[in-house]
């Protein structure tokens, strides 16, 4: 069962661009939008845009659910 969940989560993450996946991973690591912006040399508004697009593509509604998908995929 766990393998199936991991496979499904990885398939979901494959829908993301490289930058969206990077930002999602940083969310899963517990970073705030501001911290992600500093680490990735993006504006906070751009980070929010990447998060919005990632949550839409993955069908989740908040950053906790986004972090759970990343965790299930085993890529964080």
C-alpha positions as CSV (number, residue, x, y, z in Angstrom):
1,X,0.0,0.0,0.0
2,X,2.8,2.4,0.9
3,X,4.5,1.8,-2.4
4,X,1.3,2.5,-4.3
5,X,0.9,5.8,-2.4
6,X,4.5,6.7,-3.2
7,X,4.1,5.9,-6.9
8,X,0.9,8.0,-7.0
9,X,2.5,11.0,-5.2
10,X,5.5,10.9,-7.6
11,X,3.1,10.8,-10.6
12,X,1.4,13.9,-9.1
13,X,4.7,15.7,-8.6
14,X,5.7,15.0,-12.2
15,X,2.9,17.4,-13.2
16,X,4.9,20.3,-11.7
17,X,7.6,22.4,-13.3
18,X,11.1,22.1,-11.9
19,X,10.7,25.4,-10.0
20,X,7.2,24.5,-8.7
21,X,8.6,21.2,-7.4
22,X,11.6,22.9,-5.8
23,X,9.2,25.4,-4.0
24,X,7.0,22.5,-3.0
25,X,10.0,20.7,-1.5
26,X,11.0,23.8,0.5
27,X,7.4,24.1,1.8
28,X,7.6,20.4,2.9
29,X,10.9,21.3,4.7
30,X,9.0,23.9,6.7
31,X,10.2,27.1,5.1
32,X,8.0,30.2,5.0
33,X,7.3,32.0,1.7
34,X,9.9,34.7,2.7
35,X,12.5,32.0,3.4
36,X,11.8,30.3,0.2
37,X,12.2,33.6,-1.7
38,X,15.5,34.3,-0.1
39,X,16.9,30.8,-0.7
40,X,15.7,30.7,-4.4
41,X,16.5,34.3,-5.3
42,X,12.8,34.8,-6.2
43,X,10.4,37.5,-5.1
44,X,7.9,36.5,-2.5
45,X,5.1,37.2,-5.0
46,X,6.8,34.7,-7.4
47,X,7.0,32.1,-4.7
48,X,3.3,32.6,-4.0
49,X,2.6,32.1,-7.8
50,X,4.5,28.9,-7.9
51,X,2.7,27.6,-4.8
52,X,-0.7,28.6,-6.2
53,X,0.0,26.8,-9.5
54,X,1.4,23.7,-7.7
55,X,-1.6,23.4,-5.4
56,X,-3.9,23.7,-8.4
57,X,-2.1,21.1,-10.4
58,X,-2.0,18.7,-7.5
59,X,-5.7,19.3,-6.5
60,X,-4.8,20.3,-2.9
61,X,-6.0,23.4,-1.1
62,X,-3.2,24.4,1.2
63,X,0.5,24.1,1.9
64,X,0.1,21.3,4.5
65,X,-1.6,19.1,1.9
66,X,1.1,20.1,-0.6
67,X,3.8,19.1,1.9
68,X,2.1,15.7,2.5
69,X,2.2,14.9,-1.3
70,X,5.9,15.7,-1.3
71,X,6.4,13.6,1.8
72,X,4.5,10.6,0.4
73,X,6.6,10.8,-2.8
74,X,9.7,10.5,-0.6
75,X,11.5,13.4,-2.3
76,X,11.7,15.9,0.6
